[in-house]
C-alpha cells in the first residue's frame, strides 16, 4: 500500500531592503549574498521575495517605495502567501520608514524580523525625542526576532528594549569568497581603503598616517569610495603623495574585485561601524586588515591574530601598524591566512543563510 508524502509547508517571506537587493550599499550587498545563497540551496520549503523599501533614486521618492512595499505585503497576505516580513533597519529615515512597515505588518497580523544595520544606532536612538525613543523601543519589542551583527549590538538592544532581550540573535554579515585569486601587488605593498570618504571612516587620519610613511619605500595606496572625493584628492596633492596614493572615487563590481585581488592590506580606521562589509571582503581574500575596535569589529578581528587593531583617531598607532605590515611580509601572510580561515568558517554565505532561516522559523513558531 502506497502512502503519499506529506506536502512540505512552505514558508513565505518578504524581505525589505533599500534597493530590493540591487543597490550599492552594504545592506543591499548583504541581502544580495543571502538571495544568491538561497537560490543555490533551492529549498522547496522557502518562498522568499526581496522588495525595495527606499528605492535607488532620489530619497524624496522613498515614501512611495515604502508605501509600495506595504501594498505588496497586503496583496501577498490576501493571497495566503505571506507568513513573515524581514525588515532591514538603519539610522535616520530608514527607521521612520520601517516603523510604518512594521505597523502595517502588525495590522495584517504578520510577524516581522528586525535586522539591525548602521553604525552608531544607539547614539541615533538616544538622540531622539522621548516620543520617538518609545516608538523605536516598540519597534524592537514587537519584533518576533531581532538580528544584530555582534555582541555589542545585542547588549545595546537588550538594554534599550528589555522585552526583546530573549529574542535577539547574533548573525554577522557574510560575503562570497572572491572570484579572483589573490595575487597582491608584487612590486610593492598595496594598501587599500574601501568605503565612504569622510570623517566617520577615519580617512583624514589614514592620509596623515600614510604621509608619515612617505620616506618608507615599497608601498602604494588606493583610497576608493564616494563622499568627499575631491577634498581627499586635494589633501593627497598637498601632501605631495599623488604618485603613491590613488583616489579613484566610487568603484563597484569588477573594479572592487580587481582592487581586492591586487591589494595586500586593507585599512579601515573608522570612528563608528556596525560590522563593515569591506573588512569581511578583505578577510575573504586573505588580506591583512588594520581596523579600529568599533561596533562588532572585535567579534571577527582579534588583534595580532586575524588582523591589527588600533584606537580610533590614533594616527601614531595607525602609522605604526601599517608600517609593520609594509616591512614584515611574514606578518602580512600570517594575518591574511588566519582571516581567510575565519571567513570560510563564520562569514561565508552558507552559515549566514542557515542562521537567517533558523531565525525566520523561530519567529513564525513564536520562539
N, C-alpha and C positions, 0 to 999 in steps of 0.2 A: 504494500500500500504506500503510495507516494504522498508525501506531505509538502505543502507549499511553504517556501521560506517566508518568514515574517518580513514584510517590507520594512526597509530602513526608514526611520523617522528623519526627515530632512530638517536641518536647522537653517532657517532663513535669516541672514544677517545683512544689514545695510550699514556701510561704513561712511562716516562723514569726514572728509579730508579736504584741505583747502582747494586744491585744483583737481579733485577727483582722481588723484594719483598720477597726474600728468604734469604737475608743477615742478619748479626748480628747487623749492625749499626743502628743508630737512624732513618735515612731516610727510610730504608727498613722496620723497625718495624712500623713506622707510616703509610707507604704505605700498609703494610700487614693489618693493622687495617682498612684502607679505603676499601681495597678489600673485606675483610670479611663482612663489613657492607653493601657494595653494593650487595653482594651475598644474604645476609639476606633480604634486601629490595626487590630484584628481579624486578627492574624497567624495563619493556619491552621496554622503550624508550631509554635505555642506552646499549651500547656495548663497554665495557672498557677492554683493554688489558694492561698487565704490561710486560715490557721487560727490560733486563739488559743493562745499558749504560757503566758499568765498568767491571762487572763480579766478581766472587767470588775468582778467582785465583790471580796470581801474577799481580801487577799493570802494568807490561810491556805488558800484553795482553789486557789492557783496550782499546787501539785504535781499536783493532779488534772488540770488543764488540760495541764500538761507531759506527764503520762502519756497523756492522750488524744491529744495530738499524736503521740507515739511510736507508739501503736497505729494511728493513721491512716497514718503512714509505712509501717508493716509491711504493712497491708492493701493500700495502693497498690503497694508493691513486689511483693507476691504476685500482684497483678493485672497486673503488667507496665506500670504507669502511674506510675512514679517514677524519674526519671533524676537529679534534683538536689534538694537541700534548701537553701533560702536562710534563714540564721539571723540575725535582728537581735539585736544584743548591746548591753547597757548594764552599768552597775556593779551591785554588790551581788548580790541574789538572782537577778537576770536572768542573771548569769554562771553561777551554780550550776545553774540550770535548763538553760541552753544547753550546759553540759558533758554533762549526761545526754542531751540530744537529739543532740549531735554524736557521742557514744559509740554511741548506737543507730544513727545513720546509718552509722558505720564498720562496725558489726556486720552491717548489712544490705548492705554494700558499695555504698553510695550516696555519692557525693561531696557535699560541702557548701561553700557560700559563706558566709563570715562577714562581716557588715555592722556595723561598729563605730559606735555612737552613745554618747551620755552624756558629760558633762563630767568632766574630771579622771580619765580612765580609767587613765592612767599612775600617778597617785597611789594609786588603789584597788589596782592591780596590785602596786605596790611595798610596800603596807601589809600584804599577806597573809603568812601563814606560808610558809616555804620550800617545803613540800609543795604548797600551793595555788598558789604562784607558778609552780612547774614544771607543774602541771596547766593553768594558764591559757596558759603558753607552748605546751604541746602542743595546746591548743585552736586556737591560731593556726597553728602549724606543720603541723598535719594538714589544714588547710583547703585546698581546691583553689584558691580565690581568696579574698583579703581585700579588702573595700571599706572605705575610710576617706573622711572628708569633707573633708580638706585635707592640705597638705604637712606640717604639724606632726605630724599623727597618723601619716602614713606614716613619718616619721623615728622616731617613738616606737616603733611596732610593729617596724620593721626592726631597731632597737637591741635590743629586748627579746626578739624571736623571730627571730633571724637567718635561720633556714631558710625563713621565709615571705617574706623580703625581695623575692624575684623574682616574687612572685605578688600584689603589692599594687596595687590600682587606686584612684586618687583620683576619686571621683564626688560632687560636692557635692549637698546637698539641693535639692529643687525644689518649687515651688508653682504653682498655677494663676494665670493672670492674673486680676485681680479682676473680678467680675461687675458691680460698681457703678462708675460713673465717679467719679474722684477729684475732689471739689469743694472740699476743705479747709473750714476753719471760716468763712472770710469776714470775720466781725466781729473775730475775734481769732486769734492763732496757737494752734492746738490741739496740745498736747504729749501724746503717748500712750506708755504703757508697757503691754506685754502679757507676762505670764509669771507664774511663781510668786513671791509676795510674800515677801521674806526677805533675809537677808544675802547669799547667793550671787549673787543678781541685782543687788545694789547698790541696793536700794530705799531703805534708810535714807540713803544718800549722795545719791540722787536727790531725796528730800524736803528734805534740808539745802540742796542746790543751789537748788531752787525757792524755798526760804524766803529765800535771799539775793537772789532776783529779785522779792521781794514788792513793792518800790517801782517796779518796771518795769511800765508799763501794757501792755495789749494781748496778754495770754496767758491761757490756762487749761490745765488738765491733767487727764487721766484715767489713773489707775493701776489697771489691771484684771488680775485673776488670782486664783488660790486661794492658800492658805497663810495667812500671818499677817494676815488681813484686818482683824480688829478692832484689832489693835495698830497697824496703819497708819492706820486711821481715827482712833484716839486721838491719834497723833502729829500728824496733819493738824489736829485740833482744837486741840491745844496750841500749834501754830504759828499758829493763827488764820487758816488758809487754806481753811476749808470752802467759802467762796464761789468759790474758784478751782480747787480740786483735788477731783475726784470719785473715790471708791474703791468701785466697784460690786460688787467680788468677782468670782467666776468668770463669764466671758461666753463664749458659743460661737455658732457658726453665723452667723446673720444679724446678731446683735449685734456680733460681731467685724467683719464686713464693713462694717457701718454706722460703727463707730468708725474703721476704717482710711480709709474714704472721706471722713470729715469731719476727719481729722487732717492736720496739716502737718508734724509732726516725730515721729519715733519715737526714744525714749531707752531704751537698754539698757546700763547701766553695770555689767555683770557682772564678778565676780571669776573665774569659770570658766565656760566653754561648750565645746561641740564645734563645731557650726555652727547657730546658733539659727534656727528656722523663722520666728519673728516678724520678724527682720531681713529675711529673704527676702520675706516677705509685704509688708513695708513698701516694699522696693525695687520689688516688682511694681507697687505702686500709685503710685510716684513720690514717696514721702515723703523728706524729708531725714532721714538717720539719724545719731544720735550714739551711738557704741558704744565698747567697750574692745577693745584688740587681744589678745584671749584666744582660745584654741582656733584654729579656722580662720577667724575673722572677717577677718583681714587678707588672706585669699585672695580675698575678694569686696568688701571696703571698702578703698579707697585714700584716705588722709587728704587732704582738700581736693579730691578728685576725684569720688568716689562717696559720700562721707559725711565725718563728722568723727570722729576717734579721740582718746580721752583715756585716760590711765593709770588702771587700777583704783584706786578709793579716793581719787582726786584731786578733791576737791569743788570746789576753786577752778577747775580746768580744766573740769570738767563745767558749772559755772555759767557760765563764760565762753563755752563752746561753745553752750550753749542760748541764752544772751543774744545771741550773734551771730546765730543763726538767727531769733530773735524780731525783731530790729531790721533785718535785711537780707533783704528778700523776694527780691532777685535771687540771692543765695547759695542760699536755700532752693530756688528753682526750678531753678537750675543743677545742684545736687547731686541733686535728685529726678529730673531728666531723665536724667542720667548713670546713676543707679542703675537706672532702668527699662530702659535700654538693656542693662546687664549682665544683668538678669533675663531679658530676651527672648532673649538670645544664649546664656547659660550656665546659667540657673537655672529654666528653664521645663520642663514635663513631657516634651516630645518628646526633647530631647537627653539628659535624665535616663534615660528609659526605654530609649533606644537603647544608652546606656552600660551599663546594668544587663544588658540582653540580651546584649551583647558579652561581659560578664564571665561570664554563665552559659554561653555557648558555649565560652569558653576553659576554664572549669572542667571541663566534660564532655569536652572534647578533650584535657585534661591539659596545657594550655599555661600 
